[in-house]
């Protein structure tokens, strides 16, 4: 039995909104994606919220590697139990890059938004992963984000 075919969006409402400079909907032709943008937050849209149809397939995977599950498991294992930024740095070693939030020129756009002070980026240790460790304003460990490494 074949899989049911998903209905494709043909209403063109998102296309119309993306052309409006005052809209929170944008279209990025480089990756073939519609985005819902609110301040610094960008959400990739997969379905049209007007007609419910499937939006075009993203081509962003051509810019980023698919994270290796074994590498992700290794990072998770290494960081298991790390409760402080100092503990993370002891386990992972010095970061390849330390990025200040001020360097990113991010404004607070949402009241009571969780803010971080710096990002410790590890981009050379793993073949497919980039790891970002967040430092909170009080110097504490704010979490870990894993993403596919940017293709060269």
C-alpha positions as a Python dict, from the first residue, in 0.01 Angstrom:
ca = {
    (1, 'X'): (0, 0, 0),
    (2, 'X'): (144, 339, -93),
    (3, 'X'): (185, 633, 144),
    (4, 'X'): (-84, 902, 123),
    (5, 'X'): (25, 1211, -68),
    (6, 'X'): (46, 1528, 139),
    (7, 'X'): (-141, 1822, -3),
    (8, 'X'): (97, 2099, -116),
    (9, 'X'): (24, 2462, -30),
    (10, 'X'): (-120, 2638, -334),
    (11, 'X'): (-293, 2934, -166),
    (12, 'X'): (10, 3170, -207),
    (13, 'X'): (-78, 3359, 113),
    (14, 'X'): (270, 3310, 261),
    (15, 'X'): (427, 3428, -63),
    (16, 'X'): (217, 3745, -42),
    (17, 'X'): (311, 3801, 324),
    (18, 'X'): (681, 3738, 262),
    (19, 'X'): (677, 4018, 2),
    (20, 'X'): (543, 4263, 264),
    (21, 'X'): (837, 4429, 449),
    (22, 'X'): (615, 4481, 758),
    (23, 'X'): (528, 4111, 786),
    (24, 'X'): (679, 3862, 1032),
    (25, 'X'): (690, 3606, 747),
    (26, 'X'): (1004, 3589, 532),
    (27, 'X'): (1122, 3361, 254),
    (28, 'X'): (1488, 3261, 229),
    (29, 'X'): (1554, 3153, -129),
    (30, 'X'): (1902, 3027, -34),
    (31, 'X'): (1746, 2741, 164),
    (32, 'X'): (1395, 2741, 12),
    (33, 'X'): (1229, 2811, 350),
    (34, 'X'): (952, 3029, 487),
    (35, 'X'): (1029, 3170, 832),
    (36, 'X'): (819, 3320, 1108),
    (37, 'X'): (1037, 3594, 1261),
    (38, 'X'): (987, 3761, 1597),
    (39, 'X'): (1287, 3964, 1714),
    (40, 'X'): (1588, 3733, 1714),
    (41, 'X'): (1370, 3421, 1710),
    (42, 'X'): (1330, 3254, 1371),
    (43, 'X'): (1106, 2951, 1324),
    (44, 'X'): (1115, 2744, 1008),
    (45, 'X'): (765, 2685, 873),
    (46, 'X'): (681, 2341, 733),
    (47, 'X'): (307, 2392, 673),
    (48, 'X'): (97, 2689, 565),
    (49, 'X'): (-119, 2811, 852),
    (50, 'X'): (-381, 2940, 605),
    (51, 'X'): (-455, 2627, 404),
    (52, 'X'): (-259, 2361, 596),
    (53, 'X'): (-66, 2257, 286),
    (54, 'X'): (293, 2135, 297),
    (55, 'X'): (551, 2404, 216),
    (56, 'X'): (847, 2348, -20),
    (57, 'X'): (1123, 2114, 99),
    (58, 'X'): (1411, 2294, 266),
    (59, 'X'): (1751, 2273, 103),
    (60, 'X'): (1939, 2380, 419),
    (61, 'X'): (2090, 2032, 455),
    (62, 'X'): (2329, 2114, 173),
    (63, 'X'): (2490, 2377, 403),
    (64, 'X'): (2513, 2167, 721),
    (65, 'X'): (2632, 1818, 802),
    (66, 'X'): (2396, 1562, 949),
    (67, 'X'): (2508, 1517, 1311),
    (68, 'X'): (2654, 1174, 1378),
    (69, 'X'): (2449, 999, 1651),
    (70, 'X'): (2768, 845, 1795),
    (71, 'X'): (2924, 1192, 1829),
    (72, 'X'): (2605, 1326, 1991),
    (73, 'X'): (2608, 1034, 2237),
    (74, 'X'): (2974, 1102, 2317),
    (75, 'X'): (2901, 1470, 2398),
    (76, 'X'): (2602, 1370, 2612),
    (77, 'X'): (2815, 1118, 2799),
    (78, 'X'): (3102, 1364, 2851),
    (79, 'X'): (2871, 1633, 2988),
    (80, 'X'): (2663, 1399, 3204),
    (81, 'X'): (2676, 1534, 3556),
    (82, 'X'): (2849, 1862, 3464),
    (83, 'X'): (2674, 2120, 3678),
    (84, 'X'): (2906, 2418, 3634),
    (85, 'X'): (3082, 2597, 3352),
    (86, 'X'): (3417, 2511, 3511),
    (87, 'X'): (3323, 2142, 3506),
    (88, 'X'): (3228, 2162, 3137),
    (89, 'X'): (3559, 2328, 3050),
    (90, 'X'): (3749, 2066, 3252),
    (91, 'X'): (3580, 1794, 3048),
    (92, 'X'): (3589, 1956, 2702),
    (93, 'X'): (3901, 2169, 2738),
    (94, 'X'): (3938, 2523, 2608),
    (95, 'X'): (3678, 2636, 2355),
    (96, 'X'): (3777, 2703, 1995),
    (97, 'X'): (3597, 3035, 2018),
    (98, 'X'): (3432, 3243, 2291),
    (99, 'X'): (3156, 3472, 2167),
    (100, 'X'): (3020, 3754, 2380),
    (101, 'X'): (2647, 3817, 2356),
    (102, 'X'): (2733, 4183, 2299),
    (103, 'X'): (2931, 4084, 1988),
    (104, 'X'): (2613, 3929, 1847),
    (105, 'X'): (2430, 4261, 1900),
    (106, 'X'): (2120, 4085, 2025),
    (107, 'X'): (1858, 4308, 2180),
    (108, 'X'): (1611, 4186, 2438),
    (109, 'X'): (1284, 4171, 2248),
    (110, 'X'): (1075, 3960, 2483),
    (111, 'X'): (1013, 4060, 2847),
    (112, 'X'): (1186, 3830, 3097),
    (113, 'X'): (1375, 3658, 2815),
    (114, 'X'): (1650, 3426, 2937),
    (115, 'X'): (1977, 3596, 2855),
    (116, 'X'): (2323, 3452, 2841),
    (117, 'X'): (2660, 3624, 2874),
    (118, 'X'): (2891, 3425, 2644),
    (119, 'X'): (2893, 3119, 2420),
    (120, 'X'): (3184, 2876, 2434),
    (121, 'X'): (3197, 2717, 2088),
    (122, 'X'): (3363, 2382, 2017),
    (123, 'X'): (3389, 2334, 1641),
    (124, 'X'): (3704, 2134, 1575),
    (125, 'X'): (3683, 1831, 1807),
    (126, 'X'): (3403, 1647, 1625),
    (127, 'X'): (3369, 1579, 1253),
    (128, 'X'): (2995, 1654, 1223),
    (129, 'X'): (2910, 1862, 1532),
    (130, 'X'): (2945, 2214, 1659),
    (131, 'X'): (2881, 2244, 2034),
    (132, 'X'): (2776, 2571, 2197),
    (133, 'X'): (2799, 2598, 2576),
    (134, 'X'): (2609, 2892, 2724),
    (135, 'X'): (2740, 3097, 3015),
    (136, 'X'): (2469, 3278, 3209),
    (137, 'X'): (2511, 3634, 3344),
    (138, 'X'): (2604, 3499, 3689),
    (139, 'X'): (2880, 3281, 3533),
    (140, 'X'): (2684, 2957, 3565),
    (141, 'X'): (2645, 2681, 3305),
    (142, 'X'): (2334, 2758, 3098),
    (143, 'X'): (2315, 2450, 2880),
    (144, 'X'): (2451, 2286, 2569),
    (145, 'X'): (2335, 2315, 2208),
    (146, 'X'): (2450, 2066, 1943),
    (147, 'X'): (2416, 2141, 1574),
    (148, 'X'): (2543, 2004, 1246),
    (149, 'X'): (2876, 2153, 1145),
    (150, 'X'): (2865, 2402, 859),
    (151, 'X'): (2991, 2247, 535),
    (152, 'X'): (3303, 2411, 394),
}
